[in-house]
Amino acid sequence: MDKFVIRSTKDKQLFKEKKNSDPDDPVTSEETCISSSKTPSKISKLDQKQLKDASEKNSNTNPFNEVHLWPSEWTYNQWIQKKDRYPWLICDDGKIGCLYCKNVGELKTCKSQGVEISTEWSQINVDGGTNSKLVTRLSILRHKISRHNRSKAHNFALNISREKTHSKLSTSFETSTSKHYQSTIKIFRTVYFIAKNNRPFDDHSDLVELQQMNGVLLGQTLHSRYSSTSIIDHIATKMRNKIIQNIIETNSKISILIDESTTNSSSSGMIIYLKASISYDSPVFIFLDLIELKSQTSINIIDQLLECLHQRGFTDIYLKEHWISFVTDGASVLLGKTNGVAARLKEKFPIIFSWHCINHRLELAVNDVLKDITATSYRTVKVVWKMYPALYKHFKEASEDKYRDQKTRSKYKGLCKRLESLQFLSDLALMCDVLSELSQLSLDLQSRDATLIQADKKIKRTIRVIDSLKTINDKKTWPADVNIRFGEQEVKRLCNRFLLNQEKTLRGLRILIDEETNEIEELNEINNLIKTIPCSTAECERGFSLMNIICTDIRSRLTIHNISNLMMININGPPLSIWDPEDYVKILPKIGKINTSQYEIFHLCQSTCRKAQQLGIICSFPVQREDVEVYGMSVLSLKCDDTL
């Protein structure tokens, strides 16, 4: 069979005439099949590229512009079958070669590793010989192809070509994802600024537009208020999980504080705080969550509280061993002796120590003492004491003012006599002194660092101040001569009550008695226990104040969930200047070879094959796409094999 060629216009016309006269002629049939105007759809893009390059190459050397697309021994269909079986086959001027051997034939790596690439295959110079019999030439070609396919040199070239191809595609992926990764970090930092400064979600698009006007590259996605909401939810969730995970891993004892309030959107919410040690440091207050109450019964409060704790990672087993105190205000539904929340929780978690907020108790005590007095506020009494001369002068002049009626003058005259009374002045001075001390006591008890021991000392000191109206220095309650076993029974009782290491704690107590030092490692556990039990729910009140700052009248449509997320970032999040958004951005893991496992790739084009073709790579990756919504971003999930 003659070789297939694409000839000049004049020769094409002669072939067409021959076809009309002899339709069974094989040459004209193949000419018609593969003519430039009717290229079969099965021709790969690589074949088309080779055809174009070969045409340009031969246009200067061949006067008839001949281009041989495959060996003359094969038909077009046979060539396609061979290409399907051996995708590395290439053809030039009727001779075949190896694509991989051609690409790596001149590399020094081959010689250094003792591999010699066949010059015949790398230079596309393999044919069936000069035998006149077609069967013999076909047999020679089959034998050469089979032997080359099994050769060590060919497999070496194949591996190098694959690694090179994978490296190109991986580099492209890394470059693409790196740009989007950096823009995503900037978006996260912008959203974090909104949360820390109590700005509305609508500011996000405006801030993005402003930064783009200043030349900052922020990509094309995550610019809407809905993306901002989703990102804040993600940051708050991960921040909360990291805190809880640290508490659980360090086996830290926890105290739980709760309080109830109503938002500006008239939703009944319960705020939940923890006090616990983070990474073995001194215990701190941690905002946990703000949940919307379905009802305000004790059973529902317990169910929703425990559900919240379980969702955040606390199990019943952990709570039974580490939940040491429950602090709240004096509402009967919370501290009722029989059916209150605290009583029901003690049935399930026996070591819980329930505590009535000492600031609420102080307020109730002051109200009970001064319930017959109209002005119970220290500020009111202080103003009356400070303005006493002016008030007396005003009442005196008003009682003698002839332009007022008799009834009004009589009223001011009675007030003037009241101010002149020595008993009134004594009571006013006493109230001013007492309420001044109680006001300072209230502020001291609201301190984040206040413990029950410190609160007890401050209350007793205030009582002595009120009794004697003079300052008395605080002194230690220990006796002068202390026995080496002093306080052992009390310490044992605490260790049994709160599941502490009794032997270690007693050893630390004896070191404290003997050496009188404050830094004792054996007492760290019991010291943290004492610091973990809060004496008031002032932190909950601070949380409600922040809630009202966030959920204003013009933002009253904020849901409880979104308010909780904003409070989590605002209270527990570090300042923007030191916050690292990389921990909160889900990124593509470092790409090695492309045939590794499944990847999540942000912002990639829909077709990986198209991207590969732009790099000159023939790619037939089986792509499985899963549309997943993550922070409003489209995630493309790819699984790739080694097929090239």
Secondary structure as the mmCIF struct_conf table of DSSP 4:
data_model
#
loop_
_struct_conf.conf_type_id
_struct_conf.id
_struct_conf.beg_label_comp_id
_struct_conf.beg_label_asym_id
_struct_conf.beg_label_seq_id
_struct_conf.end_label_comp_id
_struct_conf.end_label_asym_id
_struct_conf.end_label_seq_id
HELX_LH_PP_P HELX_LH_PP_P1 ASP A 2 PHE A 4
HELX_RH_AL_P HELX_RH_AL_P1 THR A 9 SER A 21
TURN_TY1_P TURN_TY1_P1 PRO A 23 ASP A 24
HELX_RH_AL_P HELX_RH_AL_P2 PRO A 26 CYS A 33
TURN_TY1_P TURN_TY1_P2 ILE A 34 ILE A 34
HELX_RH_3T_P HELX_RH_3T_P1 SER A 36 LYS A 38
TURN_TY1_P TURN_TY1_P3 SER A 41 LYS A 42
BEND BEND1 ILE A 43 ILE A 43
HELX_RH_AL_P HELX_RH_AL_P3 LYS A 45 THR A 61
TURN_TY1_P TURN_TY1_P4 PRO A 63 PHE A 64
BEND BEND2 TRP A 70 TRP A 70
TURN_TY1_P TURN_TY1_P5 SER A 72 GLU A 73
BEND BEND3 TRP A 74 TRP A 74
HELX_RH_AL_P HELX_RH_AL_P4 TYR A 76 ARG A 85
TURN_TY1_P TURN_TY1_P6 PRO A 87 TRP A 88
STRN STRN1 LEU A 89 ASP A 92
TURN_TY1_P TURN_TY1_P7 ASP A 93 GLY A 94
STRN STRN2 LYS A 95 CYS A 98
HELX_RH_AL_P HELX_RH_AL_P5 LEU A 99 VAL A 104
TURN_TY1_P TURN_TY1_P8 GLY A 105 GLU A 106
HELX_RH_AL_P HELX_RH_AL_P6 LYS A 108 SER A 112
TURN_TY1_P TURN_TY1_P9 GLN A 113 GLY A 114
HELX_RH_AL_P HELX_RH_AL_P7 THR A 119 SER A 122
TURN_TY1_P TURN_TY1_P10 GLN A 123 ILE A 124
STRN STRN3 VAL A 126 VAL A 126
BEND BEND4 THR A 130 THR A 130
BEND BEND5 SER A 132 SER A 132
HELX_RH_AL_P HELX_RH_AL_P8 LEU A 134 ARG A 150
HELX_RH_AL_P HELX_RH_AL_P9 LYS A 152 LYS A 196
TURN_TY1_P TURN_TY1_P11 ASN A 197 ASN A 198
TURN_TY1_P TURN_TY1_P12 PHE A 201 ASP A 202
HELX_RH_AL_P HELX_RH_AL_P10 ASP A 203 MET A 213
TURN_TY1_P TURN_TY1_P13 ASN A 214 GLY A 215
BEND BEND6 GLN A 220 LEU A 222
BEND BEND7 SER A 224 SER A 224
HELX_RH_AL_P HELX_RH_AL_P11 ARG A 225 GLU A 249
TURN_TY1_P TURN_TY1_P14 THR A 250 ASN A 251
STRN STRN4 ILE A 254 THR A 262
TURN_TY1_P TURN_TY1_P15 ASN A 264 SER A 265
STRN STRN5 SER A 268 ALA A 276
BEND BEND8 ILE A 278 ILE A 278
TURN_TY1_P TURN_TY1_P16 SER A 279 TYR A 280
BEND BEND9 ASP A 281 SER A 282
STRN STRN6 VAL A 284 GLU A 292
BEND BEND10 LYS A 294 LYS A 294
BEND BEND11 THR A 297 THR A 297
HELX_RH_AL_P HELX_RH_AL_P12 SER A 298 GLN A 311
TURN_TY1_P TURN_TY1_P17 ARG A 312 GLY A 313
HELX_RH_AL_P HELX_RH_AL_P13 ASP A 316 HIS A 322
STRN STRN7 TRP A 323 THR A 328
HELX_RH_AL_P HELX_RH_AL_P14 SER A 332 LEU A 335
TURN_TY1_P TURN_TY1_P18 LYS A 337 ASN A 339
BEND BEND12 GLY A 340 GLY A 340
HELX_RH_AL_P HELX_RH_AL_P15 VAL A 341 LYS A 348
BEND BEND13 PHE A 349 PHE A 349
TURN_TY1_P TURN_TY1_P19 PRO A 350 ILE A 351
STRN STRN8 PHE A 353 HIS A 356
HELX_RH_AL_P HELX_RH_AL_P16 ILE A 358 VAL A 369
TURN_TY1_P TURN_TY1_P20 LEU A 370 ASP A 372
BEND BEND14 THR A 374 THR A 374
HELX_RH_AL_P HELX_RH_AL_P17 TYR A 378 LYS A 386
TURN_TY1_P TURN_TY1_P21 MET A 387 MET A 387
HELX_RH_AL_P HELX_RH_AL_P18 TYR A 388 SER A 399
TURN_TY1_P TURN_TY1_P22 GLU A 400 GLU A 400
TURN_TY1_P TURN_TY1_P23 LYS A 402 TYR A 403
BEND BEND15 ARG A 404 ARG A 404
HELX_RH_AL_P HELX_RH_AL_P19 GLN A 406 GLU A 420
HELX_RH_AL_P HELX_RH_AL_P20 LEU A 422 LEU A 445
TURN_TY1_P TURN_TY1_P24 GLN A 446 GLN A 446
TURN_TY1_P TURN_TY1_P25 ARG A 448 ASP A 449
STRN STRN9 THR A 451 THR A 451
HELX_RH_AL_P HELX_RH_AL_P21 LEU A 452 SER A 468
BEND BEND16 LEU A 469 LYS A 470
BEND BEND17 TRP A 478 TRP A 478
BEND BEND18 ALA A 480 ASP A 481
TURN_TY1_P TURN_TY1_P26 ILE A 484 GLY A 487
HELX_RH_AL_P HELX_RH_AL_P22 GLU A 488 PHE A 498
TURN_TY1_P TURN_TY1_P27 LEU A 499 LEU A 499
HELX_RH_AL_P HELX_RH_AL_P23 GLN A 502 GLU A 515
BEND BEND19 ASN A 518 ASN A 518
HELX_RH_3T_P HELX_RH_3T_P2 GLU A 521 LEU A 523
HELX_RH_AL_P HELX_RH_AL_P24 ASN A 524 THR A 532
BEND BEND20 ILE A 533 ILE A 533
STRN STRN10 PRO A 534 PRO A 534
BEND BEND21 CYS A 535 CYS A 535
HELX_RH_AL_P HELX_RH_AL_P25 ALA A 538 ILE A 550
BEND BEND22 CYS A 551 CYS A 551
HELX_RH_3T_P HELX_RH_3T_P3 ASP A 553 ARG A 555
TURN_TY1_P TURN_TY1_P28 SER A 556 ARG A 557
HELX_RH_AL_P HELX_RH_AL_P26 ILE A 560 ASN A 572
BEND BEND23 GLY A 573 GLY A 573
HELX_LH_PP_P HELX_LH_PP_P2 PRO A 574 PRO A 575
TURN_TY1_P TURN_TY1_P29 LEU A 576 ILE A 578
HELX_RH_3T_P HELX_RH_3T_P4 PRO A 581 TYR A 584
BEND BEND24 VAL A 585 VAL A 585
HELX_LH_PP_P HELX_LH_PP_P3 LEU A 588 ILE A 591
TURN_TY1_P TURN_TY1_P30 ILE A 594 ASN A 595
BEND BEND25 THR A 596 SER A 597
STRN STRN11 TYR A 599 PHE A 602
TURN_TY1_P TURN_TY1_P31 HIS A 603 HIS A 603
BEND BEND26 GLN A 606 GLN A 606
HELX_RH_AL_P HELX_RH_AL_P27 THR A 608 GLN A 614
TURN_TY1_P TURN_TY1_P32 LEU A 615 GLY A 616
STRN STRN12 VAL A 628 VAL A 630
TURN_TY1_P TURN_TY1_P33 TYR A 631 GLY A 632
STRN STRN13 MET A 633 LEU A 638
BEND BEND27 ASP A 642 ASP A 642
#
